[in-house]
Structure formats: structure tokens, C-alpha cells
């Protein structure tokens, strides 16, 4: 335990596991997009704009990095960071499900909903596994 901050150091390899989790979420979102748009012909339009692969990757990476940062804060502040992470991330996922409502067409709605659920599942489970169990 670090005497100055009262926190335990992050175990070796945690940053690598978290980075791989964020990349896995981005890959999963891109896979859903490939199945829905070029293969399935969903058209992928929301708010009057085409949802392309760059937007899918960038938004997923940004959300994943934000989640990583939030988990790091929780590990410093929360008594049970893993549990706090799961609850908070679940609420954020629920709120994010309003996003696909702006989609144009049933195919786009289904694909965007699937993307949100897949990314949420990967990030919640993957980052949650790396969370410190109990803060001292």
C-alpha cells in the first residue's frame, strides 16, 4: 500500500488488459457495423448522417477510454470499486440506449442497439474484471 495516498498499486498487466478490452469493444462494434451496413444493407443513417466505420471506431474508443478513466477514479474513491463500476456502467449503458432512437429505419435501429449492447457488455465485463476488489 502506498503510504502517501492510502491506495494499493495497480497490479502489473492491468493497463494492458484494459487496453485490450477497449480495443475488443471497438472491434466488436465494427463487426456489428460490417454485418449491418455493407453485408446487411441497413443503410446506417442516424440524425441525417451516415454512420460509417470511422465514427463507430472513434466513438467506441473514446467511450472505452472514458470508462477506463472512470474506473481508475472509482478505484481511488469507492470502497468497493468493482461493484460501483458495474452499477454505474450499467446505468450509463441504459441511458445510452436512447441513442438508437434517432436512427432512420428498423435495420439501423437494430444495428445501433446491438452495437450499444455489445460495446457495453465488453466494457462492463472486461474492465470490471480488472477492478480492484476492495479499497483499503
C-alpha positions in Angstrom: 0.0 0.0 0.0 1.2 3.5 -0.8 1.6 5.4 2.5 1.0 8.8 0.8 -2.3 8.1 -0.9 -3.6 5.1 1.0 -4.2 3.1 -2.2 -2.7 -0.1 -3.4 -0.6 -0.1 -6.6 -2.3 -1.4 -9.8 -1.2 -4.9 -10.5 1.2 -5.5 -13.4 -0.6 -6.1 -16.6 -3.8 -4.3 -15.7 -3.1 -1.5 -18.2 -2.6 -4.0 -20.9 -5.8 -5.9 -20.1 -7.7 -2.7 -20.0 -6.3 -1.5 -23.3 -7.1 -4.9 -24.9 -10.7 -4.6 -23.5 -11.1 -1.2 -25.1 -9.8 -2.5 -28.4 -12.0 -5.6 -28.2 -15.1 -3.3 -27.7 -14.1 -1.3 -30.8 -13.6 -4.5 -32.8 -16.9 -5.9 -31.7 -18.7 -2.6 -32.7 -17.0 -2.6 -36.1 -18.1 -6.2 -36.6 -21.7 -5.3 -35.9 -21.4 -2.4 -38.3 -19.9 -4.6 -41.1 -22.7 -7.2 -40.7 -25.4 -4.5 -40.7 -24.2 -2.0 -43.3 -22.1 -3.4 -46.1 -23.4 -7.0 -45.7 -26.9 -6.5 -44.5 -27.6 -3.2 -46.3 -29.1 -1.4 -43.3 -28.1 2.0 -44.6 -26.9 3.1 -41.2 -28.3 6.6 -41.0 -28.9 8.5 -37.8 -29.7 12.2 -37.3 -29.4 12.7 -41.1 -25.9 11.4 -41.3 -24.4 8.1 -42.4 -22.8 6.1 -39.6 -19.5 5.0 -41.0 -16.7 2.8 -39.7 -14.6 5.7 -38.6 -17.4 7.1 -36.4 -18.0 3.6 -34.9 -14.3 3.1 -34.1 -13.7 6.6 -32.7 -16.8 6.8 -30.6 -16.2 3.3 -29.2 -12.5 4.1 -28.4 -13.5 7.4 -26.7 -16.2 5.7 -24.6 -13.8 2.9 -23.7 -11.1 5.3 -22.6 -13.6 7.3 -20.6 -14.8 4.1 -18.9 -11.2 3.2 -18.1 -10.7 6.7 -16.6 -13.9 6.4 -14.5 -12.8 3.0 -13.2 -9.5 4.4 -12.2 -11.2 7.2 -10.2 -13.5 4.7 -8.6 -10.5 2.6 -7.5 -9.2 5.6 -5.7 -12.5 6.8 -4.2 -15.0 3.9 -3.9 -15.0 1.4 -1.1 -15.9 -1.4 -3.5 -14.8 -0.2 -6.9 -15.7 -3.3 -8.9 -19.3 -3.2 -7.6 -19.5 0.6 -8.1 -18.2 0.2 -11.6 -20.8 -2.4 -12.5 -23.7 -0.4 -11.2 -22.5 2.9 -12.8 -21.6 1.4 -16.1 -25.0 -0.4 -16.3 -26.8 2.8 -15.7 -24.7 4.5 -18.4 -25.5 1.7 -20.8 -29.2 2.0 -20.1 -29.0 5.8 -20.8 -27.1 5.2 -24.0 -29.9 3.0 -25.3 -31.8 6.2 -26.0 -29.2 7.0 -28.8 -30.5 4.5 -31.3 -34.0 6.1 -31.1 -32.7 8.8 -33.5 -31.9 6.2 -36.2 -33.6 6.1 -39.6 -35.1 2.7 -40.3 -35.6 -0.5 -38.4 -32.3 -2.0 -39.7 -30.3 0.9 -38.4 -32.2 0.9 -35.1 -31.5 -2.8 -34.6 -27.8 -2.4 -35.6 -27.2 0.6 -33.3 -29.0 -1.1 -30.5 -26.8 -4.2 -31.0 -23.7 -2.0 -31.1 -24.6 -0.3 -27.8 -25.3 -3.7 -26.1 -22.1 -5.4 -27.4 -19.8 -2.5 -26.5 -21.5 -2.2 -23.1 -21.1 -5.9 -22.4 -17.5 -6.0 -23.4 -16.5 -2.9 -21.4 -18.6 -3.7 -18.3 -17.3 -7.2 -18.1 -13.7 -6.6 -19.4 -13.0 -3.5 -17.3 -14.9 -4.9 -14.3 -12.6 -8.0 -14.2 -9.6 -5.7 -13.8 -11.1 -3.6 -11.0 -9.5 -3.7 -7.6 -11.7 -5.8 -5.2 -11.8 -3.6 -2.1 -10.1 -0.3 -1.4 -8.1 -0.2 1.8 
